Amino acid sequence: MNNYALSKSFKVSGKGIHTGVETTVTVHPGETGRGYTLKRLDLPNSDILKISPKVVSDTERRTTLSNGSTTAHTAEHLLSALYGSHIYDAHIELSNSEIPILDGSSLPWIKAINMAGKIQAKNLMFGLKIKRKIRVKDELTGAWGEAIPSLSPKFHVELSHDELAIGSSKASFLYEDDYETKVSYARTFTLASHLTPLIHRGLLKGANPGAGIIVIDKVMKDQEWRGLEDFVGIPLERRDDVGALPLTSYRSENEPATHKLLDLIGDIALIGQPIMAEIRTFKPGHKINTLLAQKIMEEAVKNKKIPTYSLDSTPIMDVTKIMSIIPHRPPFLLVDKVVALSETDIIGVKAITMNEPFFAGHFPGSPVMPGVLQLEAMAQVGGILALSTVQDPENYLTYFLKMDEVKFKAKVVPGDTLIFHLELTAPIRRGIVQMKGRAYVGEKLVSEGFFTALITKEK
């Protein structure tokens, strides 16, 4: 799964839509694997805020993040742009509390990212996985969100507004789509009937004309119309109907729905990694979005448990079944059994004994399993996963094309039992298989890496 890093820092200034305060934002290339972090420069004694769903402190009309000493408002548009650009590590510095609204979309942030430039990140991105459907609901509003396990990230939103006022009420985004052209242009919108209450609550102080869209969602009285003109600061042509057009022309028929999609991506970005799930929302808002992000994070952490198996359980595949799928034979068959298998991952086991032929020379008097053979064993387990997707695996072979980010973390010696966990990191396309592999002895991670293989029919 591709991920990128900023080539250099960039700086953007503007007013916060609710506070009206001028703020300068500087975004720096992040520390690899650290995710998104934020620092308030106007509060020198504040702590660096590690962005995650856990630091969401308010979701009224915006996403506010706080760790007690550092607070930042309206983070969703910038985070959406970073996430949509497949940039998952960045350090953000603010000169004040609210990130600027700019034109109400994430397009200015995308332009700034493109000007700064992107490079391939040093680390490969695996993405968080969930094993079951997750659903959250707001009983008061009827809003809901759900995440369904998938081999690639997908986002869908559906609004409940009158389509006469806002146009098409649905929007979608897939991981392989171009975020800039499909999502980033969509500006925030406010229904005219909501303006007065928001103003009375001290919000929208920085909502200048051009910083979003006002949608005429009901027939307005003369007094309401005059109030609307006072708010935007320009004379308006009187209308006596529910408008199919906003005061500022839509950039697309479904711009409001697309902006809700933009917000959803920005709120899910709090997790800081791609989510291997299809995410669906109805009546989306920051409350339901961030609650869903929190639940996804909790579920993904559960799924990171170290793989185990019971000695009393019957394996999914014994060594005889394994040899009917992959062509390897002793002494080069390095998998004893498969104890778990799904469409996306597999767990295999190898008992390491002193009888292994490689111990004779590696090393006399100090037997250690070669790291390259640990990788070969992982590759064989991964080959079983790959070939389990075809009806006649005995007619196919798996050729490994490359391994990336390989790490050896501990010695493997006689008496150890290796447990291998291989997971697909992308859907299998044109015979290309991409996997993340980990090898454990007990609770200790001993080796890991990313694998790319080709499955091809030989007979």
C-alpha positions as CSV (number, residue, x, y, z in Angstrom):
1,M,0.0,0.0,0.0
2,N,1.6,3.3,-1.1
3,N,2.3,6.0,1.4
4,Y,4.3,9.2,1.1
5,A,6.1,11.8,3.1
6,L,6.4,15.5,2.6
7,S,9.5,16.6,0.8
8,K,9.7,19.8,2.8
9,S,7.6,22.0,5.1
10,F,4.9,24.3,4.0
11,K,3.0,27.3,5.6
12,V,-0.6,28.5,5.2
13,S,-2.3,31.4,7.0
14,G,-6.0,32.4,7.3
15,K,-8.9,33.0,9.7
16,G,-10.7,30.3,11.8
17,I,-14.3,30.0,10.7
18,H,-15.7,30.1,14.3
19,T,-13.1,32.2,16.2
20,G,-12.3,34.6,13.4
21,V,-8.7,34.7,14.6
22,E,-5.8,34.8,12.1
23,T,-3.7,31.6,12.4
24,T,-0.6,30.5,10.7
25,V,-0.2,26.7,10.2
26,T,3.2,25.2,9.4
27,V,3.3,21.5,8.4
28,H,6.6,19.7,8.6
29,P,7.6,16.2,7.4
30,G,6.8,13.9,10.3
31,E,8.9,11.3,12.1
32,T,8.5,8.0,10.3
33,G,5.9,5.9,12.1
34,R,4.9,8.6,14.5
35,G,1.7,9.6,12.8
36,Y,0.3,13.1,13.1
37,T,1.5,15.4,15.9
38,L,0.6,19.0,16.7
39,K,2.2,21.9,18.6
40,R,0.8,25.3,19.6
41,L,3.6,27.8,19.2
42,D,1.6,30.5,21.1
43,L,1.7,28.2,24.2
44,P,5.4,27.5,24.7
45,N,4.7,25.3,27.8
46,S,2.1,23.1,26.1
47,D,2.8,19.5,25.3
48,I,3.0,18.1,21.8
49,L,-0.4,16.6,21.0
50,K,-0.3,13.1,19.5
51,I,-3.4,13.1,17.2
52,S,-5.8,10.1,17.7
53,P,-9.5,9.5,18.3
54,K,-8.8,9.6,22.0
55,V,-8.0,13.3,22.1
56,V,-11.3,14.4,20.5
57,S,-12.8,16.9,23.1
58,D,-15.6,18.5,21.1
59,T,-17.5,17.7,17.9
60,E,-20.0,20.6,17.8
61,R,-19.8,21.9,14.1
62,R,-16.1,21.0,14.0
63,T,-13.6,18.5,15.4
64,T,-11.7,19.8,18.4
65,L,-8.6,18.0,19.7
66,S,-7.1,18.5,23.2
67,N,-4.7,16.7,25.6
68,G,-5.3,19.2,28.4
69,S,-2.4,21.6,27.6
70,T,-2.8,21.8,23.8
71,T,-6.1,22.4,22.1
72,A,-6.8,22.8,18.3
73,H,-10.1,23.5,16.6
74,T,-11.3,22.5,13.1
75,A,-8.6,20.0,12.3
76,E,-10.6,17.9,9.9
77,H,-9.9,19.7,6.6
78,L,-6.1,19.6,7.0
79,L,-6.1,16.0,8.2
80,S,-8.4,15.0,5.3
81,A,-5.9,16.5,2.8
82,L,-3.0,14.7,4.4
83,Y,-4.8,11.4,4.6
84,G,-6.2,11.7,1.1
85,S,-2.6,12.3,-0.1
86,H,-1.5,9.1,1.6
87,I,0.7,11.0,4.0
88,Y,0.4,9.5,7.5
89,D,3.3,11.2,9.3
90,A,3.3,15.0,9.7
91,H,4.1,17.5,12.4
92,I,1.7,20.5,12.6
93,E,2.5,23.8,14.3
94,L,-0.1,26.4,15.0
95,S,0.2,30.1,15.9
96,N,-3.3,30.0,17.5
97,S,-6.1,27.7,18.4
98,E,-8.1,27.3,15.2
99,I,-6.9,25.9,11.9
100,P,-8.0,28.3,9.1
101,I,-11.1,27.6,7.1
102,L,-9.7,29.1,3.9
103,D,-12.3,28.5,1.2
104,G,-14.1,25.9,3.2
105,S,-12.6,22.9,1.4
106,S,-9.4,21.0,1.6
107,L,-8.2,22.1,-1.9
108,P,-5.9,24.9,-0.6
109,W,-4.2,22.3,1.7
110,I,-3.8,19.9,-1.3
111,K,-2.3,22.7,-3.3
112,A,0.2,23.5,-0.5
113,I,1.1,19.8,-0.2
114,N,1.7,19.6,-3.9
115,M,3.9,22.7,-3.9
116,A,5.9,21.2,-1.0
117,G,6.2,17.9,-2.9
118,K,5.8,14.3,-1.9
119,I,8.4,11.5,-1.8
120,Q,7.9,7.7,-1.2
121,A,7.9,7.1,2.6
122,K,10.7,5.1,4.2
123,N,8.3,2.7,5.7
124,L,5.6,0.6,3.9
125,M,2.1,1.1,5.2
126,F,0.2,-2.0,6.2
127,G,-3.1,-0.5,7.4
128,L,-5.2,-1.4,10.4
129,K,-7.5,-4.3,10.1
130,I,-10.8,-5.2,11.7
131,K,-12.3,-8.7,11.9
132,R,-15.9,-7.9,12.3
133,K,-18.5,-5.3,11.4
134,I,-18.5,-2.2,13.7
135,R,-21.6,0.0,14.0
136,V,-22.3,3.1,16.0
137,K,-25.5,5.1,16.2
138,D,-26.8,8.4,17.7
139,E,-30.3,7.5,19.0
140,L,-31.3,11.2,19.2
141,T,-30.6,12.1,15.6
142,G,-30.8,8.7,13.9
143,A,-27.2,9.2,12.5
144,W,-25.1,6.0,12.2
145,G,-21.8,4.9,10.9
146,E,-20.4,1.4,10.3
147,A,-17.1,-0.2,9.2
148,I,-17.1,-3.5,7.4
149,P,-13.8,-5.5,6.9
150,S,-12.4,-5.0,3.4
151,L,-9.1,-5.5,1.6
152,S,-8.9,-1.7,0.8
153,P,-10.3,1.5,2.3
154,K,-13.7,2.7,1.1
155,F,-15.8,5.6,2.2
156,H,-19.5,6.2,1.6
157,V,-21.9,9.0,3.0
158,E,-25.6,9.6,2.6
159,L,-27.3,12.8,3.8
160,S,-30.9,13.2,5.0
161,H,-31.4,16.7,3.7
162,D,-34.0,17.7,1.1
163,E,-32.4,17.1,-2.3
164,L,-34.2,20.1,-3.7
165,A,-32.0,22.3,-1.5
166,I,-28.7,20.4,-1.6
167,G,-28.6,18.3,-4.7
168,S,-27.5,14.6,-4.7
169,S,-27.3,13.3,-1.2
170,K,-24.7,10.6,-1.7
171,A,-20.9,10.5,-2.2
172,S,-18.2,7.8,-2.3
173,F,-14.4,7.6,-2.3
174,L,-12.2,4.5,-2.8
175,Y,-8.5,4.3,-1.8
176,E,-7.3,4.2,-5.4
177,D,-9.4,7.3,-6.4
178,D,-7.7,10.7,-6.9
179,Y,-8.6,12.6,-3.8
180,E,-7.7,16.0,-5.3
181,T,-10.2,15.8,-8.1
182,K,-12.9,13.7,-6.4
183,V,-13.1,15.1,-2.9
184,S,-10.8,18.1,-2.1
185,Y,-12.9,20.8,-3.9
186,A,-16.0,20.4,-1.8
187,R,-16.7,23.3,0.6
188,T,-18.4,23.4,3.9
189,F,-22.1,24.3,3.8
190,T,-24.6,25.8,6.2
191,L,-28.3,25.8,5.9
192,A,-29.8,29.3,6.0
193,S,-32.2,28.2,8.7
194,H,-29.2,27.3,11.0
195,L,-27.4,30.6,10.6
196,T,-29.0,32.7,13.2
197,P,-28.7,30.2,16.0
198,L,-25.0,29.7,15.2
199,I,-24.3,33.4,15.2
200,H,-26.1,33.8,18.6
201,R,-23.8,31.1,20.0
202,G,-20.8,33.1,19.0
203,L,-19.7,30.9,16.1
204,L,-19.0,31.7,12.4
205,K,-17.0,34.8,13.3
206,G,-14.6,34.1,10.4
207,A,-17.2,33.0,7.9
208,N,-16.5,35.5,5.1
209,P,-18.2,35.2,1.7
210,G,-16.3,32.5,-0.2
211,A,-15.5,30.5,2.9
212,G,-18.2,28.0,2.2
213,I,-21.7,27.8,1.0
214,I,-25.0,29.0,2.4
215,V,-28.0,26.9,1.2
216,I,-31.5,28.3,1.1
217,D,-33.4,25.4,2.7
218,K,-36.7,27.0,3.4
219,V,-38.9,30.0,2.3
220,M,-37.5,32.9,4.3
221,K,-39.3,35.8,5.8
222,D,-38.3,39.4,5.1
223,Q,-36.6,39.8,8.5
224,E,-34.7,36.6,8.0
225,W,-33.6,37.7,4.5
226,R,-32.3,41.0,5.9
227,G,-30.4,39.1,8.6
228,L,-28.9,36.9,5.9
229,E,-27.8,39.9,3.9
230,D,-26.3,41.5,7.1
231,F,-24.3,38.3,7.7
232,V,-22.8,37.9,4.2
233,G,-22.2,41.7,3.9
234,I,-23.5,41.9,0.3
235,P,-26.9,42.7,-1.2
236,L,-28.8,39.6,-2.3
237,E,-31.5,39.0,-4.9
238,R,-34.7,38.2,-3.0
239,R,-35.9,34.7,-3.3
240,D,-39.3,33.2,-2.2
241,D,-38.6,29.6,-2.8
242,V,-36.6,26.7,-1.4
243,G,-33.4,27.0,-3.5
244,A,-32.0,24.3,-5.6
245,L,-28.9,26.5,-5.8
246,P,-26.9,28.0,-2.9
247,L,-25.8,31.6,-2.7
248,T,-22.4,30.5,-4.1
249,S,-22.8,28.2,-7.0
250,Y,-22.0,24.5,-6.4
251,R,-18.7,23.2,-7.8
252,S,-20.5,19.9,-8.5
253,E,-24.1,18.6,-8.2
254,N,-23.3,16.7,-5.0
255,E,-20.8,19.2,-3.4
256,P,-22.5,19.2,0.1
257,A,-22.5,15.4,0.2
258,T,-18.9,15.4,-1.0
259,H,-18.0,17.8,1.7
260,K,-19.4,15.5,4.3
261,L,-17.3,12.8,2.7
262,L,-14.3,15.1,3.1
263,D,-15.1,15.6,6.8
264,L,-15.5,11.8,7.3
265,I,-12.1,11.1,5.8
266,G,-10.6,13.9,8.0
267,D,-12.1,12.4,11.1
268,I,-11.1,8.8,10.3
269,A,-7.6,10.3,9.6
270,L,-7.3,10.7,13.4
271,I,-6.4,7.0,13.4
272,G,-3.3,7.9,11.4
273,Q,-3.3,4.8,9.1
274,P,-5.3,3.4,6.3
275,I,-8.3,1.4,7.5
276,M,-8.9,-1.9,5.8
277,A,-12.6,-1.4,5.9
278,E,-15.6,-0.1,4.0
279,I,-16.9,2.8,6.0
280,R,-20.5,3.9,5.6
281,T,-22.3,6.7,7.3
282,F,-25.9,8.1,7.3
283,K,-26.4,11.7,8.4
284,P,-22.7,12.0,9.0
285,G,-21.3,14.6,11.4
286,H,-18.2,14.9,13.5
287,K,-19.8,13.2,16.5
288,I,-20.7,10.0,14.7
289,N,-17.5,10.1,12.6
290,T,-15.1,10.4,15.6
291,L,-17.1,7.8,17.6
292,L,-16.7,5.4,14.7
293,A,-12.9,6.2,14.5
294,Q,-12.6,5.4,18.2
295,K,-14.4,2.1,17.9
296,I,-12.3,1.1,14.9
297,M,-9.1,1.9,16.8
298,E,-10.2,-0.2,19.7
299,E,-11.1,-3.1,17.5
300,A,-7.8,-2.9,15.5
301,V,-5.8,-2.9,18.7
302,K,-7.6,-6.2,19.7
303,N,-6.6,-7.7,16.4
304,K,-3.0,-7.0,17.0
305,K,-2.9,-9.8,19.6
306,I,0.0,-12.3,19.2
307,P,-1.3,-15.4,17.3
308,T,-1.6,-18.5,19.5
309,Y,-3.1,-22.0,19.0
310,S,-4.1,-24.8,21.2
311,L,-2.0,-28.0,21.2
312,D,-5.2,-30.0,21.5
313,S,-6.9,-28.4,18.4
314,T,-7.1,-30.2,15.1
315,P,-5.1,-28.2,12.5
316,I,-6.8,-26.8,9.4
317,M,-4.0,-28.5,7.3
318,D,-1.5,-31.1,8.4
319,V,1.7,-31.7,6.6
320,T,0.2,-34.1,4.1
321,K,-2.4,-31.5,3.0
322,I,0.2,-28.8,2.9
323,M,2.3,-30.9,0.4
324,S,-0.8,-31.2,-1.8
325,I,-0.9,-27.4,-2.2
326,I,2.8,-26.3,-2.3
327,P,5.6,-28.1,-4.1
328,H,8.1,-28.0,-1.3
329,R,9.4,-31.3,0.2
330,P,11.7,-32.3,3.0
331,P,14.3,-31.1,3.9
332,F,13.1,-27.8,2.4
333,L,9.5,-28.0,3.7
334,L,9.4,-25.6,6.6
335,V,5.8,-25.7,7.6
336,D,4.3,-28.4,9.9
337,K,0.7,-27.3,10.0
338,V,-1.8,-24.5,9.4
339,V,-4.0,-23.7,12.4
340,A,-6.0,-20.8,10.9
341,L,-7.0,-19.7,7.4
342,S,-9.3,-17.0,6.1
343,E,-9.6,-15.1,2.8
344,T,-7.1,-12.5,4.1
345,D,-4.7,-14.2,6.6
346,I,-3.2,-17.4,7.7
347,I,-1.4,-18.8,10.7
348,G,1.2,-21.6,10.3
349,V,3.4,-23.5,12.7
350,K,6.9,-24.9,12.5
351,A,8.6,-26.9,15.4
352,I,12.4,-26.3,15.4
353,T,14.4,-29.4,16.5
354,M,18.1,-30.1,16.6
355,N,17.5,-32.6,13.7
356,E,17.1,-29.7,11.3
357,P,19.9,-30.2,8.7
358,F,21.0,-26.5,8.7
359,F,22.1,-26.7,12.3
360,A,25.1,-28.9,11.3
361,G,26.8,-25.8,9.8
362,H,24.9,-22.9,11.4
363,F,26.7,-22.9,13.8
364,P,28.6,-25.8,15.2
365,G,28.4,-25.6,19.0
366,S,25.9,-22.7,18.8
367,P,22.9,-23.7,16.7
368,V,20.8,-20.8,15.3
369,M,18.2,-20.9,12.6
370,P,19.3,-18.8,9.7
371,G,17.2,-15.7,9.2
372,V,16.8,-16.4,5.5
373,L,15.2,-19.7,6.3
374,Q,12.7,-17.9,8.7
375,L,11.8,-15.8,5.7
376,E,11.5,-18.9,3.5
377,A,9.2,-20.5,6.1
378,M,7.1,-17.4,6.1
379,A,7.0,-17.3,2.3
380,Q,5.8,-20.9,2.3
381,V,3.0,-20.1,4.7
382,G,2.2,-17.1,2.5
383,G,2.2,-19.3,-0.6
384,I,-0.5,-21.5,1.0
385,L,-2.6,-18.4,1.6
386,A,-2.1,-17.3,-2.0
387,L,-2.8,-20.7,-3.5
388,S,-5.9,-21.2,-1.3
389,T,-7.6,-18.6,-3.6
390,V,-7.5,-20.8,-6.6
391,Q,-9.6,-24.0,-7.2
392,D,-6.7,-26.2,-8.3
393,P,-3.6,-25.1,-6.3
394,E,-1.7,-28.2,-7.4
395,N,-1.4,-26.6,-10.8
396,Y,0.1,-23.3,-9.7
397,L,3.4,-22.2,-8.3
398,T,4.2,-19.1,-6.2
399,Y,7.3,-17.1,-7.1
400,F,8.4,-14.4,-4.6
401,L,9.4,-11.2,-6.3
402,K,10.7,-9.2,-3.4
403,M,10.9,-8.7,0.3
404,D,10.9,-5.3,2.0
405,E,11.6,-3.9,5.5
406,V,12.8,-7.3,6.7
407,K,13.8,-7.3,10.4
408,F,15.3,-10.0,12.6
409,K,14.6,-9.3,16.2
410,A,15.6,-12.5,18.1
411,K,17.5,-15.8,17.7
412,V,15.5,-19.0,16.9
413,V,17.1,-22.1,18.4
414,P,16.4,-25.8,18.8
415,G,13.3,-26.3,21.0
416,D,11.5,-23.2,19.7
417,T,8.1,-23.3,18.0
418,L,7.7,-20.7,15.3
419,I,4.2,-19.3,14.7
420,F,3.8,-17.4,11.4
421,H,1.1,-14.9,10.7
422,L,0.7,-13.7,7.1
423,E,-1.9,-11.1,6.1
424,L,-2.8,-9.7,2.7
425,T,-2.1,-6.0,2.5
426,A,-4.0,-5.5,-0.8
427,P,-6.4,-7.5,-3.0
428,I,-4.8,-10.1,-5.3
429,R,-4.7,-8.6,-8.8
430,R,-3.3,-10.3,-11.9
431,G,-1.7,-12.9,-9.8
432,I,0.3,-10.3,-7.7
433,V,0.1,-11.1,-4.0
434,Q,1.2,-8.6,-1.3
435,M,1.5,-9.7,2.3
436,K,2.8,-8.7,5.7
437,G,4.5,-11.5,7.5
438,R,5.5,-11.9,11.2
439,A,7.1,-14.8,13.0
440,Y,6.8,-15.4,16.7
441,V,8.2,-17.6,19.4
442,G,5.8,-17.5,22.2
443,E,5.0,-13.8,22.7
444,K,8.3,-12.7,21.2
445,L,8.4,-11.3,17.6
446,V,11.5,-12.8,16.0
447,S,11.3,-11.7,12.4
448,E,9.0,-9.8,10.0
449,G,8.8,-8.3,6.6
450,F,6.6,-7.4,3.6
451,F,6.4,-10.0,0.8
452,T,5.4,-9.6,-2.9
453,A,4.8,-12.8,-4.9
454,L,3.4,-13.9,-8.2
455,I,1.1,-16.9,-8.5
456,T,1.1,-18.5,-12.0
457,K,-0.4,-21.6,-13.5
458,E,2.3,-24.1,-14.5
459,K,0.2,-27.0,-15.8
